[in-house]
């Protein structure tokens, strides 16, 4: 599967549904990837070949650096485009979780 084309196709559908102009440049989209045991979001698409996809993991704030990652396409369970309007809400949920609450 060509993920770049799939993301652009999804964006055109969303734009039609919400009566807005589609984003035509994939580098302007914030993406999400669900792998077998990990979720990465928000991300930026970098490149892909037949077996691998490379993306940039964006930090939730400016205190961390972005990280680049390549993973096998066969490990992708699901993927999507993040709604910019909901991104702030997503970041708030992530920052409200205290590390101590994850352990019991």
N, C-alpha and C positions, 0 to 999 in steps of 0.2 A: 504494500500500500504506500502511496505517496502522501505523506502526512501534510506537507506544505500545501498541496492542492486541496486536500480535504479541509484544512483549516480555512483556506480562502473561500471554499464552497460554503462552509458553515457560516462564515461571516456574511456572505452575500444573503443567505437565508435569514439570518438574524436581522440584517439591515432592512430587508423587505418586510419582515414581520413587524418591526418597530418603526417603520416609515422614516428611515434615515439613510444617509449615504454610507455605503460599506467602506471599511478600511481596506485599501488595496495593497498595502505594504505589510507583509507578515512581520517585519521587524517592529512594527508599532503595536502589535497585538500582545496581550498577556495571556499565557496559556497555562493549562494544567495537565499533568500526566499522572495516571494511576498505574503503577507497576504492581507486580505480584505482592510485594510486601512494603511498598513505599509510595507516598504521594508527594509530588513536587509541584509547588505553585507559590507564587507566580513565576512563570518561566518565559523566556524568549527563545524562539526557534533560531537555530544557528545553521544546521545542515543535516543531511541524511544521505545514506546510500541504501543498497538493497537490504542490508542486515542491521545497520546501526542508525540511531538518531542522536544528534548532538544538540544540547540546549543549554541555556544560561539560566541558572537558578538565581532569582532576584531576592535580595534581603528584604525583610518587612520594614526596615528603617535604614537610615544612613550610617548606623554604627558598625555594620558588617559589610564584608566584601561580597560581590557576586561570585558564584562558582560555576565553572563549566563542567558539563558531564556528558558522557556518551554511554548509552545503554542499548542493549539489543532490542530491536523492534518486537521480537517474539515475546518479550516480557511485558509489553504494554497490555493492560487490561482495559483501560478506558482513557479518554482524553477529551479536552474541551477548551473553549475560550472563556476566560474570566470576564465577567461583566464589570467594567470599570466602576459603575455605580455601587457595586457590592464589594469592591476590593477593600475599601476602608473598613467596612463592617467585618470582613474576614480577618483583617489584620488586628482589629480590636479583640476578636475572640482568641486569636493566637497569643496575644500579649497578656490577656487576662488569666491564662492558665499558669499557675505557679508550679515549678518543677516538683515541689514536695507533694503536691496533690496527686501526682502520677504514681506515687509509691504508697503502698498500704502495708 
